[in-house]
């Protein structure tokens, strides 16, 4: 039987890293997903999808997240490699 090796695409790595950054900063802020969603005027399931790396937020959504978390945009994009 052949072993299946999943290679994460650059796109998926970027989305996963972004989601991890959102989750970390949300935790530092002491926010639940629901609280962050409320502050950013988003649905909590959308926040969950971002944190899991299954959503690809637009720049305007990223700006809203940064504002809600009180961090610069660069913090949300930290360690993302092209």
PDB file of N, CA, C and O in Angstrom:
ATOM      1  N   UNK A   1       0.841  -1.173   0.000  1.00  0.00           N
ATOM      2  CA  UNK A   1       0.000   0.000   0.000  1.00  0.00           C
ATOM      3  C   UNK A   1       0.893   1.245   0.000  1.00  0.00           C
ATOM      4  O   UNK A   1       1.892   1.313   0.716  1.00  0.00           O
ATOM      5  N   UNK A   2       0.515   2.205  -0.804  1.00  0.00           N
ATOM      6  CA  UNK A   2       1.282   3.442  -0.886  1.00  0.00           C
ATOM      7  C   UNK A   2       0.861   4.413   0.206  1.00  0.00           C
ATOM      8  O   UNK A   2      -0.325   4.582   0.489  1.00  0.00           O
ATOM      9  N   UNK A   3       1.845   5.038   0.803  1.00  0.00           N
ATOM     10  CA  UNK A   3       1.550   6.063   1.802  1.00  0.00           C
ATOM     11  C   UNK A   3       1.248   7.370   1.067  1.00  0.00           C
ATOM     12  O   UNK A   3       1.928   7.726   0.105  1.00  0.00           O
ATOM     13  N   UNK A   4       0.239   8.063   1.526  1.00  0.00           N
ATOM     14  CA  UNK A   4      -0.124   9.343   0.927  1.00  0.00           C
ATOM     15  C   UNK A   4       0.528  10.451   1.742  1.00  0.00           C
ATOM     16  O   UNK A   4       0.340  10.555   2.954  1.00  0.00           O
ATOM     17  N   UNK A   5       1.289  11.263   1.048  1.00  0.00           N
ATOM     18  CA  UNK A   5       1.975  12.378   1.700  1.00  0.00           C
ATOM     19  C   UNK A   5       1.277  13.656   1.278  1.00  0.00           C
ATOM     20  O   UNK A   5       1.172  13.952   0.088  1.00  0.00           O
ATOM     21  N   UNK A   6       0.806  14.402   2.243  1.00  0.00           N
ATOM     22  CA  UNK A   6       0.160  15.679   1.945  1.00  0.00           C
ATOM     23  C   UNK A   6       1.193  16.786   2.053  1.00  0.00           C
ATOM     24  O   UNK A   6       1.822  16.979   3.093  1.00  0.00           O
ATOM     25  N   UNK A   7       1.347  17.485   0.989  1.00  0.00           N
ATOM     26  CA  UNK A   7       2.250  18.626   0.976  1.00  0.00           C
ATOM     27  C   UNK A   7       1.392  19.874   1.034  1.00  0.00           C
ATOM     28  O   UNK A   7       0.544  20.104   0.172  1.00  0.00           O
ATOM     29  N   UNK A   8       1.623  20.674   2.060  1.00  0.00           N
ATOM     30  CA  UNK A   8       0.835  21.879   2.237  1.00  0.00           C
ATOM     31  C   UNK A   8       1.294  22.931   1.232  1.00  0.00           C
ATOM     32  O   UNK A   8       2.484  23.230   1.128  1.00  0.00           O
ATOM     33  N   UNK A   9       0.354  23.476   0.509  1.00  0.00           N
ATOM     34  CA  UNK A   9       0.674  24.512  -0.470  1.00  0.00           C
ATOM     35  C   UNK A   9       1.087  25.796   0.245  1.00  0.00           C
ATOM     36  O   UNK A   9       0.821  25.991   1.431  1.00  0.00           O
ATOM     37  N   UNK A  10       1.738  26.651  -0.511  1.00  0.00           N
ATOM     38  CA  UNK A  10       2.146  27.949   0.027  1.00  0.00           C
ATOM     39  C   UNK A  10       0.926  28.727   0.510  1.00  0.00           C
ATOM     40  O   UNK A  10       0.967  29.385   1.549  1.00  0.00           O
ATOM     41  N   UNK A  11      -0.158  28.642  -0.258  1.00  0.00           N
ATOM     42  CA  UNK A  11      -1.399  29.334   0.117  1.00  0.00           C
ATOM     43  C   UNK A  11      -1.903  28.816   1.453  1.00  0.00           C
ATOM     44  O   UNK A  11      -2.246  29.598   2.340  1.00  0.00           O
ATOM     45  N   UNK A  12      -1.947  27.494   1.597  1.00  0.00           N
ATOM     46  CA  UNK A  12      -2.456  26.901   2.832  1.00  0.00           C
ATOM     47  C   UNK A  12      -1.551  27.216   4.019  1.00  0.00           C
ATOM     48  O   UNK A  12      -2.038  27.471   5.121  1.00  0.00           O
ATOM     49  N   UNK A  13      -0.233  27.199   3.799  1.00  0.00           N
ATOM     50  CA  UNK A  13       0.705  27.560   4.881  1.00  0.00           C
ATOM     51  C   UNK A  13       0.445  28.986   5.343  1.00  0.00           C
ATOM     52  O   UNK A  13       0.444  29.266   6.542  1.00  0.00           O
ATOM     53  N   UNK A  14       0.224  29.889   4.387  1.00  0.00           N
ATOM     54  CA  UNK A  14      -0.026  31.296   4.725  1.00  0.00           C
ATOM     55  C   UNK A  14      -1.313  31.451   5.522  1.00  0.00           C
ATOM     56  O   UNK A  14      -1.345  32.162   6.526  1.00  0.00           O
ATOM     57  N   UNK A  15      -2.381  30.781   5.071  1.00  0.00           N
ATOM     58  CA  UNK A  15      -3.662  30.872   5.779  1.00  0.00           C
ATOM     59  C   UNK A  15      -3.566  30.258   7.176  1.00  0.00           C
ATOM     60  O   UNK A  15      -4.141  30.786   8.128  1.00  0.00           O
ATOM     61  N   UNK A  16      -2.854  29.163   7.296  1.00  0.00           N
ATOM     62  CA  UNK A  16      -2.692  28.510   8.596  1.00  0.00           C
ATOM     63  C   UNK A  16      -1.892  29.394   9.546  1.00  0.00           C
ATOM     64  O   UNK A  16      -2.259  29.551  10.710  1.00  0.00           O
ATOM     65  N   UNK A  17      -0.804  29.968   9.053  1.00  0.00           N
ATOM     66  CA  UNK A  17       0.017  30.861   9.881  1.00  0.00           C
ATOM     67  C   UNK A  17      -0.785  32.091  10.305  1.00  0.00           C
ATOM     68  O   UNK A  17      -0.730  32.503  11.463  1.00  0.00           O
ATOM     69  N   UNK A  18      -1.526  32.673   9.367  1.00  0.00           N
ATOM     70  CA  UNK A  18      -2.361  33.824   9.697  1.00  0.00           C
ATOM     71  C   UNK A  18      -3.360  33.453  10.791  1.00  0.00           C
ATOM     72  O   UNK A  18      -3.530  34.193  11.760  1.00  0.00           O
ATOM     73  N   UNK A  19      -4.013  32.320  10.634  1.00  0.00           N
ATOM     74  CA  UNK A  19      -4.989  31.865  11.626  1.00  0.00           C
ATOM     75  C   UNK A  19      -4.371  31.649  12.997  1.00  0.00           C
ATOM     76  O   UNK A  19      -4.973  31.980  14.018  1.00  0.00           O
ATOM     77  N   UNK A  20      -3.169  31.095  13.016  1.00  0.00           N
ATOM     78  CA  UNK A  20      -2.474  30.905  14.293  1.00  0.00           C
ATOM     79  C   UNK A  20      -2.161  32.245  14.945  1.00  0.00           C
ATOM     80  O   UNK A  20      -2.255  32.387  16.164  1.00  0.00           O
ATOM     81  N   UNK A  21      -1.790  33.222  14.130  1.00  0.00           N
ATOM     82  CA  UNK A  21      -1.525  34.560  14.668  1.00  0.00           C
ATOM     83  C   UNK A  21      -2.788  35.172  15.263  1.00  0.00           C
ATOM     84  O   UNK A  21      -2.746  35.763  16.342  1.00  0.00           O
ATOM     85  N   UNK A  22      -3.907  35.032  14.566  1.00  0.00           N
ATOM     86  CA  UNK A  22      -5.174  35.562  15.083  1.00  0.00           C
ATOM     87  C   UNK A  22      -5.507  34.884  16.411  1.00  0.00           C
ATOM     88  O   UNK A  22      -5.863  35.557  17.379  1.00  0.00           O
ATOM     89  N   UNK A  23      -5.396  33.567  16.463  1.00  0.00           N
ATOM     90  CA  UNK A  23      -5.720  32.816  17.685  1.00  0.00           C
ATOM     91  C   UNK A  23      -4.818  33.256  18.852  1.00  0.00           C
ATOM     92  O   UNK A  23      -5.292  33.460  19.970  1.00  0.00           O
ATOM     93  N   UNK A  24      -3.522  33.396  18.577  1.00  0.00           N
ATOM     94  CA  UNK A  24      -2.587  33.803  19.624  1.00  0.00           C
ATOM     95  C   UNK A  24      -2.913  35.202  20.147  1.00  0.00           C
ATOM     96  O   UNK A  24      -2.980  35.420  21.357  1.00  0.00           O
ATOM     97  N   UNK A  25      -3.114  36.139  19.231  1.00  0.00           N
ATOM     98  CA  UNK A  25      -3.403  37.518  19.636  1.00  0.00           C
ATOM     99  C   UNK A  25      -4.756  37.634  20.323  1.00  0.00           C
ATOM    100  O   UNK A  25      -4.930  38.444  21.234  1.00  0.00           O
ATOM    101  N   UNK A  26      -5.703  36.830  19.888  1.00  0.00           N
ATOM    102  CA  UNK A  26      -7.015  36.813  20.557  1.00  0.00           C
ATOM    103  C   UNK A  26      -6.853  36.328  21.996  1.00  0.00           C
ATOM    104  O   UNK A  26      -7.456  36.880  22.917  1.00  0.00           O
ATOM    105  N   UNK A  27      -6.040  35.300  22.181  1.00  0.00           N
ATOM    106  CA  UNK A  27      -5.789  34.781  23.531  1.00  0.00           C
ATOM    107  C   UNK A  27      -5.092  35.797  24.418  1.00  0.00           C
ATOM    108  O   UNK A  27      -5.443  35.957  25.587  1.00  0.00           O
ATOM    109  N   UNK A  28      -4.102  36.483  23.857  1.00  0.00           N
ATOM    110  CA  UNK A  28      -3.387  37.525  24.606  1.00  0.00           C
ATOM    111  C   UNK A  28      -4.350  38.633  25.027  1.00  0.00           C
ATOM    112  O   UNK A  28      -4.233  39.195  26.116  1.00  0.00           O
ATOM    113  N   UNK A  29      -5.297  38.934  24.154  1.00  0.00           N
ATOM    114  CA  UNK A  29      -6.287  39.976  24.446  1.00  0.00           C
ATOM    115  C   UNK A  29      -7.361  39.508  25.418  1.00  0.00           C
ATOM    116  O   UNK A  29      -8.123  40.318  25.945  1.00  0.00           O
ATOM    117  N   UNK A  30      -7.419  38.202  25.653  1.00  0.00           N
ATOM    118  CA  UNK A  30      -8.432  37.662  26.557  1.00  0.00           C
ATOM    119  C   UNK A  30      -9.817  37.571  25.931  1.00  0.00           C
ATOM    120  O   UNK A  30     -10.817  37.489  26.644  1.00  0.00           O
ATOM    121  N   UNK A  31      -9.879  37.584  24.605  1.00  0.00           N
ATOM    122  CA  UNK A  31     -11.159  37.532  23.906  1.00  0.00           C
ATOM    123  C   UNK A  31     -11.548  36.100  23.567  1.00  0.00           C
ATOM    124  O   UNK A  31     -10.694  35.269  23.260  1.00  0.00           O
ATOM    125  N   UNK A  32     -12.826  35.827  23.624  1.00  0.00           N
ATOM    126  CA  UNK A  32     -13.361  34.609  23.040  1.00  0.00           C
ATOM    127  C   UNK A  32     -13.541  34.873  21.542  1.00  0.00           C
ATOM    128  O   UNK A  32     -13.447  36.015  21.092  1.00  0.00           O
ATOM    129  N   UNK A  33     -13.796  33.829  20.789  1.00  0.00           N
ATOM    130  CA  UNK A  33     -14.096  34.031  19.373  1.00  0.00           C
ATOM    131  C   UNK A  33     -15.334  34.907  19.220  1.00  0.00           C
ATOM    132  O   UNK A  33     -15.410  35.740  18.317  1.00  0.00           O
ATOM    133  N   UNK A  34     -16.289  34.714  20.099  1.00  0.00           N
ATOM    134  CA  UNK A  34     -17.525  35.501  20.029  1.00  0.00           C
ATOM    135  C   UNK A  34     -17.256  36.976  20.287  1.00  0.00           C
ATOM    136  O   UNK A  34     -17.816  37.838  19.609  1.00  0.00           O
ATOM    137  N   UNK A  35     -16.408  37.268  21.257  1.00  0.00           N
ATOM    138  CA  UNK A  35     -16.094  38.670  21.582  1.00  0.00           C
ATOM    139  C   UNK A  35     -15.332  39.336  20.441  1.00  0.00           C
ATOM    140  O   UNK A  35     -15.625  40.473  20.070  1.00  0.00           O
ATOM    141  N   UNK A  36     -14.359  38.624  19.890  1.00  0.00           N
ATOM    142  CA  UNK A  36     -13.613  39.185  18.758  1.00  0.00           C
ATOM    143  C   UNK A  36     -14.551  39.414  17.573  1.00  0.00           C
ATOM    144  O   UNK A  36     -14.482  40.450  16.912  1.00  0.00           O
ATOM    145  N   UNK A  37     -15.417  38.454  17.311  1.00  0.00           N
ATOM    146  CA  UNK A  37     -16.373  38.600  16.216  1.00  0.00           C
ATOM    147  C   UNK A  37     -17.246  39.835  16.425  1.00  0.00           C
ATOM    148  O   UNK A  37     -17.500  40.587  15.483  1.00  0.00           O
ATOM    149  N   UNK A  38     -17.700  40.039  17.644  1.00  0.00           N
ATOM    150  CA  UNK A  38     -18.529  41.200  17.953  1.00  0.00           C
ATOM    151  C   UNK A  38     -17.759  42.498  17.721  1.00  0.00           C
ATOM    152  O   UNK A  38     -18.281  43.430  17.108  1.00  0.00           O
ATOM    153  N   UNK A  39     -16.524  42.561  18.208  1.00  0.00           N
ATOM    154  CA  UNK A  39     -15.722  43.778  18.057  1.00  0.00           C
ATOM    155  C   UNK A  39     -15.369  44.074  16.600  1.00  0.00           C
ATOM    156  O   UNK A  39     -15.235  45.234  16.212  1.00  0.00           O
ATOM    157  N   UNK A  40     -15.219  43.014  15.794  1.00  0.00           N
ATOM    158  CA  UNK A  40     -14.847  43.189  14.387  1.00  0.00           C
ATOM    159  C   UNK A  40     -16.069  43.160  13.464  1.00  0.00           C
ATOM    160  O   UNK A  40     -15.933  43.248  12.243  1.00  0.00           O
ATOM    161  N   UNK A  41     -17.250  43.036  14.049  1.00  0.00           N
ATOM    162  CA  UNK A  41     -18.501  42.959  13.287  1.00  0.00           C
ATOM    163  C   UNK A  41     -18.466  41.817  12.265  1.00  0.00           C
ATOM    164  O   UNK A  41     -18.769  41.991  11.085  1.00  0.00           O
ATOM    165  N   UNK A  42     -18.079  40.632  12.781  1.00  0.00           N
ATOM    166  CA  UNK A  42     -18.029  39.419  11.977  1.00  0.00           C
ATOM    167  C   UNK A  42     -18.798  38.316  12.683  1.00  0.00           C
ATOM    168  O   UNK A  42     -19.150  38.451  13.855  1.00  0.00           O
ATOM    169  N   UNK A  43     -19.059  37.235  11.981  1.00  0.00           N
ATOM    170  CA  UNK A  43     -19.724  36.088  12.586  1.00  0.00           C
ATOM    171  C   UNK A  43     -18.688  35.221  13.307  1.00  0.00           C
ATOM    172  O   UNK A  43     -17.584  35.040  12.795  1.00  0.00           O
ATOM    173  N   UNK A  44     -19.018  34.688  14.474  1.00  0.00           N
ATOM    174  CA  UNK A  44     -18.057  33.831  15.193  1.00  0.00           C
ATOM    175  C   UNK A  44     -17.581  32.630  14.378  1.00  0.00           C
ATOM    176  O   UNK A  44     -16.441  32.193  14.534  1.00  0.00           O
ATOM    177  N   UNK A  45     -18.441  32.090  13.510  1.00  0.00           N
ATOM    178  CA  UNK A  45     -18.005  30.956  12.694  1.00  0.00           C
ATOM    179  C   UNK A  45     -16.951  31.386  11.671  1.00  0.00           C
ATOM    180  O   UNK A  45     -16.118  30.580  11.256  1.00  0.00           O
ATOM    181  N   UNK A  46     -16.990  32.646  11.270  1.00  0.00           N
ATOM    182  CA  UNK A  46     -15.974  33.165  10.349  1.00  0.00           C
ATOM    183  C   UNK A  46     -14.635  33.266  11.074  1.00  0.00           C
ATOM    184  O   UNK A  46     -13.596  32.931  10.506  1.00  0.00           O
ATOM    185  N   UNK A  47     -14.653  33.724  12.318  1.00  0.00           N
ATOM    186  CA  UNK A  47     -13.427  33.784  13.128  1.00  0.00           C
ATOM    187  C   UNK A  47     -12.857  32.383  13.277  1.00  0.00           C
ATOM    188  O   UNK A  47     -11.652  32.183  13.127  1.00  0.00           O
ATOM    189  N   UNK A  48     -13.706  31.420  13.569  1.00  0.00           N
ATOM    190  CA  UNK A  48     -13.269  30.033  13.697  1.00  0.00           C
ATOM    191  C   UNK A  48     -12.609  29.548  12.410  1.00  0.00           C
ATOM    192  O   UNK A  48     -11.559  28.907  12.455  1.00  0.00           O
ATOM    193  N   UNK A  49     -13.211  29.845  11.278  1.00  0.00           N
ATOM    194  CA  UNK A  49     -12.649  29.441   9.994  1.00  0.00           C
ATOM    195  C   UNK A  49     -11.307  30.080   9.708  1.00  0.00           C
ATOM    196  O   UNK A  49     -10.412  29.440   9.157  1.00  0.00           O
ATOM    197  N   UNK A  50     -11.163  31.351  10.085  1.00  0.00           N
ATOM    198  CA  UNK A  50      -9.872  32.034   9.929  1.00  0.00           C
ATOM    199  C   UNK A  50      -8.821  31.335  10.783  1.00  0.00           C
ATOM    200  O   UNK A  50      -7.728  31.033  10.304  1.00  0.00           O
ATOM    201  N   UNK A  51      -9.148  31.081  12.039  1.00  0.00           N
ATOM    202  CA  UNK A  51      -8.184  30.468  12.957  1.00  0.00           C
ATOM    203  C   UNK A  51      -7.795  29.052  12.528  1.00  0.00           C
ATOM    204  O   UNK A  51      -6.689  28.599  12.826  1.00  0.00           O
ATOM    205  N   UNK A  52      -8.686  28.354  11.836  1.00  0.00           N
ATOM    206  CA  UNK A  52      -8.391  27.001  11.350  1.00  0.00           C
ATOM    207  C   UNK A  52      -7.700  27.008   9.987  1.00  0.00           C
ATOM    208  O   UNK A  52      -7.298  25.956   9.491  1.00  0.00           O
ATOM    209  N   UNK A  53      -7.562  28.183   9.385  1.00  0.00           N
ATOM    210  CA  UNK A  53      -6.904  28.289   8.092  1.00  0.00           C
ATOM    211  C   UNK A  53      -7.761  27.871   6.921  1.00  0.00           C
ATOM    212  O   UNK A  53      -7.237  27.553   5.853  1.00  0.00           O
ATOM    213  N   UNK A  54      -9.076  27.867   7.102  1.00  0.00           N
ATOM    214  CA  UNK A  54      -9.971  27.483   6.004  1.00  0.00           C
ATOM    215  C   UNK A  54     -10.655  28.685   5.358  1.00  0.00           C
ATOM    216  O   UNK A  54     -11.338  28.538   4.345  1.00  0.00           O
ATOM    217  N   UNK A  55     -10.479  29.846   5.924  1.00  0.00           N
ATOM    218  CA  UNK A  55     -11.019  31.079   5.342  1.00  0.00           C
ATOM    219  C   UNK A  55      -9.870  31.931   4.830  1.00  0.00           C
ATOM    220  O   UNK A  55      -8.777  31.923   5.396  1.00  0.00           O
ATOM    221  N   UNK A  56     -10.124  32.660   3.765  1.00  0.00           N
ATOM    222  CA  UNK A  56      -9.142  33.548   3.163  1.00  0.00           C
ATOM    223  C   UNK A  56      -9.689  34.976   3.268  1.00  0.00           C
ATOM    224  O   UNK A  56     -10.325  35.466   2.335  1.00  0.00           O
ATOM    225  N   UNK A  57      -9.442  35.646   4.410  1.00  0.00           N
ATOM    226  CA  UNK A  57     -10.042  36.966   4.625  1.00  0.00           C
ATOM    227  C   UNK A  57      -9.470  38.027   3.689  1.00  0.00           C
ATOM    228  O   UNK A  57      -8.300  37.983   3.309  1.00  0.00           O
ATOM    229  N   UNK A  58     -10.318  38.970   3.331  1.00  0.00           N
ATOM    230  CA  UNK A  58      -9.885  40.093   2.500  1.00  0.00           C
ATOM    231  C   UNK A  58      -9.065  41.063   3.351  1.00  0.00           C
ATOM    232  O   UNK A  58      -9.032  40.974   4.579  1.00  0.00           O
ATOM    233  N   UNK A  59      -8.415  41.978   2.667  1.00  0.00           N
ATOM    234  CA  UNK A  59      -7.639  42.999   3.370  1.00  0.00           C
ATOM    235  C   UNK A  59      -8.521  43.810   4.320  1.00  0.00           C
ATOM    236  O   UNK A  59      -8.096  44.142   5.426  1.00  0.00           O
ATOM    237  N   UNK A  60      -9.726  44.125   3.903  1.00  0.00           N
ATOM    238  CA  UNK A  60     -10.622  44.907   4.763  1.00  0.00           C
ATOM    239  C   UNK A  60     -10.998  44.136   6.029  1.00  0.00           C
ATOM    240  O   UNK A  60     -11.134  44.737   7.094  1.00  0.00           O
ATOM    241  N   UNK A  61     -11.165  42.835   5.932  1.00  0.00           N
ATOM    242  CA  UNK A  61     -11.441  42.007   7.110  1.00  0.00           C
ATOM    243  C   UNK A  61     -10.219  41.982   8.015  1.00  0.00           C
ATOM    244  O   UNK A  61     -10.346  42.065   9.236  1.00  0.00           O
ATOM    245  N   UNK A  62      -9.035  41.868   7.420  1.00  0.00           N
ATOM    246  CA  UNK A  62      -7.801  41.855   8.213  1.00  0.00           C
ATOM    247  C   UNK A  62      -7.633  43.176   8.964  1.00  0.00           C
ATOM    248  O   UNK A  62      -7.202  43.188  10.117  1.00  0.00           O
ATOM    249  N   UNK A  63      -7.970  44.271   8.317  1.00  0.00           N
ATOM    250  CA  UNK A  63      -7.912  45.580   8.977  1.00  0.00           C
ATOM    251  C   UNK A  63      -8.876  45.611  10.159  1.00  0.00           C
ATOM    252  O   UNK A  63      -8.520  46.100  11.231  1.00  0.00           O
ATOM    253  N   UNK A  64     -10.088  45.099   9.979  1.00  0.00           N
ATOM    254  CA  UNK A  64     -11.060  45.067  11.078  1.00  0.00           C
ATOM    255  C   UNK A  64     -10.564  44.205  12.233  1.00  0.00           C
ATOM    256  O   UNK A  64     -10.746  44.563  13.396  1.00  0.00           O
ATOM    257  N   UNK A  65      -9.936  43.069  11.920  1.00  0.00           N
ATOM    258  CA  UNK A  65      -9.395  42.210  12.978  1.00  0.00           C
ATOM    259  C   UNK A  65      -8.283  42.921  13.745  1.00  0.00           C
ATOM    260  O   UNK A  65      -8.249  42.884  14.975  1.00  0.00           O
ATOM    261  N   UNK A  66      -7.373  43.569  13.013  1.00  0.00           N
ATOM    262  CA  UNK A  66      -6.274  44.283  13.661  1.00  0.00           C
ATOM    263  C   UNK A  66      -6.814  45.372  14.583  1.00  0.00           C
ATOM    264  O   UNK A  66      -6.339  45.531  15.708  1.00  0.00           O
ATOM    265  N   UNK A  67      -7.794  46.112  14.110  1.00  0.00           N
ATOM    266  CA  UNK A  67      -8.395  47.175  14.923  1.00  0.00           C
ATOM    267  C   UNK A  67      -9.065  46.592  16.166  1.00  0.00           C
ATOM    268  O   UNK A  67      -8.902  47.118  17.267  1.00  0.00           O
ATOM    269  N   UNK A  68      -9.817  45.507  15.991  1.00  0.00           N
ATOM    270  CA  UNK A  68     -10.507  44.888  17.122  1.00  0.00           C
ATOM    271  C   UNK A  68      -9.524  44.342  18.153  1.00  0.00           C
ATOM    272  O   UNK A  68      -9.787  44.386  19.355  1.00  0.00           O
ATOM    273  N   UNK A  69      -8.396  43.831  17.681  1.00  0.00           N
ATOM    274  CA  UNK A  69      -7.382  43.275  18.582  1.00  0.00           C
ATOM    275  C   UNK A  69      -6.426  44.341  19.123  1.00  0.00           C
ATOM    276  O   UNK A  69      -5.673  44.086  20.062  1.00  0.00           O
ATOM    277  N   UNK A  70      -6.461  45.533  18.528  1.00  0.00           N
ATOM    278  CA  UNK A  70      -5.579  46.615  18.969  1.00  0.00           C
ATOM    279  C   UNK A  70      -4.126  46.368  18.621  1.00  0.00           C
ATOM    280  O   UNK A  70      -3.224  46.707  19.387  1.00  0.00           O
ATOM    281  N   UNK A  71      -3.905  45.768  17.443  1.00  0.00           N
ATOM    282  CA  UNK A  71      -2.531  45.471  17.015  1.00  0.00           C
ATOM    283  C   UNK A  71      -2.316  46.003  15.605  1.00  0.00           C
ATOM    284  O   UNK A  71      -3.278  46.204  14.864  1.00  0.00           O
ATOM    285  N   UNK A  72      -1.047  46.233  15.225  1.00  0.00           N
ATOM    286  CA  UNK A  72      -0.784  46.629  13.837  1.00  0.00           C
ATOM    287  C   UNK A  72      -0.998  45.441  12.893  1.00  0.00           C
ATOM    288  O   UNK A  72      -0.893  44.284  13.299  1.00  0.00           O
ATOM    289  N   UNK A  73      -1.295  45.745  11.646  1.00  0.00           N
ATOM    290  CA  UNK A  73      -1.492  44.693  10.642  1.00  0.00           C
ATOM    291  C   UNK A  73      -0.301  43.738  10.594  1.00  0.00           C
ATOM    292  O   UNK A  73      -0.474  42.535  10.399  1.00  0.00           O
ATOM    293  N   UNK A  74       0.878  44.262  10.768  1.00  0.00           N
ATOM    294  CA  UNK A  74       2.083  43.427  10.677  1.00  0.00           C
ATOM    295  C   UNK A  74       2.083  42.296  11.698  1.00  0.00           C
ATOM    296  O   UNK A  74       2.662  41.239  11.444  1.00  0.00           O
ATOM    297  N   UNK A  75       1.447  42.498  12.840  1.00  0.00           N
ATOM    298  CA  UNK A  75       1.381  41.430  13.850  1.00  0.00           C
ATOM    299  C   UNK A  75       0.534  40.259  13.378  1.00  0.00           C
ATOM    300  O   UNK A  75       0.835  39.107  13.688  1.00  0.00           O
ATOM    301  N   UNK A  76      -0.510  40.545  12.638  1.00  0.00           N
ATOM    302  CA  UNK A  76      -1.355  39.474  12.114  1.00  0.00           C
ATOM    303  C   UNK A  76      -0.649  38.681  11.014  1.00  0.00           C
ATOM    304  O   UNK A  76      -0.937  37.503  10.803  1.00  0.00           O
ATOM    305  N   UNK A  77       0.279  39.341  10.319  1.00  0.00           N
ATOM    306  CA  UNK A  77       0.975  38.699   9.214  1.00  0.00           C
ATOM    307  C   UNK A  77       2.369  38.202   9.583  1.00  0.00           C
ATOM    308  O   UNK A  77       3.134  37.791   8.712  1.00  0.00           O
ATOM    309  N   UNK A  78       2.691  38.239  10.842  1.00  0.00           N
ATOM    310  CA  UNK A  78       4.013  37.834  11.315  1.00  0.00           C
ATOM    311  C   UNK A  78       4.318  36.386  10.924  1.00  0.00           C
ATOM    312  O   UNK A  78       3.473  35.502  11.065  1.00  0.00           O
ATOM    313  N   UNK A  79       5.520  36.165  10.437  1.00  0.00           N
ATOM    314  CA  UNK A  79       6.050  34.840  10.077  1.00  0.00           C
ATOM    315  C   UNK A  79       5.393  34.207   8.858  1.00  0.00           C
ATOM    316  O   UNK A  79       5.635  33.034   8.577  1.00  0.00           O
ATOM    317  N   UNK A  80       4.576  34.948   8.133  1.00  0.00           N
ATOM    318  CA  UNK A  80       4.010  34.411   6.894  1.00  0.00           C
ATOM    319  C   UNK A  80       5.068  34.567   5.798  1.00  0.00           C
ATOM    320  O   UNK A  80       5.590  35.657   5.561  1.00  0.00           O
ATOM    321  N   UNK A  81       5.363  33.456   5.146  1.00  0.00           N
ATOM    322  CA  UNK A  81       6.354  33.453   4.077  1.00  0.00           C
ATOM    323  C   UNK A  81       5.660  33.266   2.738  1.00  0.00           C
ATOM    324  O   UNK A  81       4.725  32.475   2.619  1.00  0.00           O
ATOM    325  N   UNK A  82       6.130  34.010   1.711  1.00  0.00           N
ATOM    326  CA  UNK A  82       5.528  33.861   0.379  1.00  0.00           C
ATOM    327  C   UNK A  82       5.809  32.497  -0.233  1.00  0.00           C
ATOM    328  O   UNK A  82       5.370  32.219  -1.349  1.00  0.00           O
TER     329      UNK A  82
END
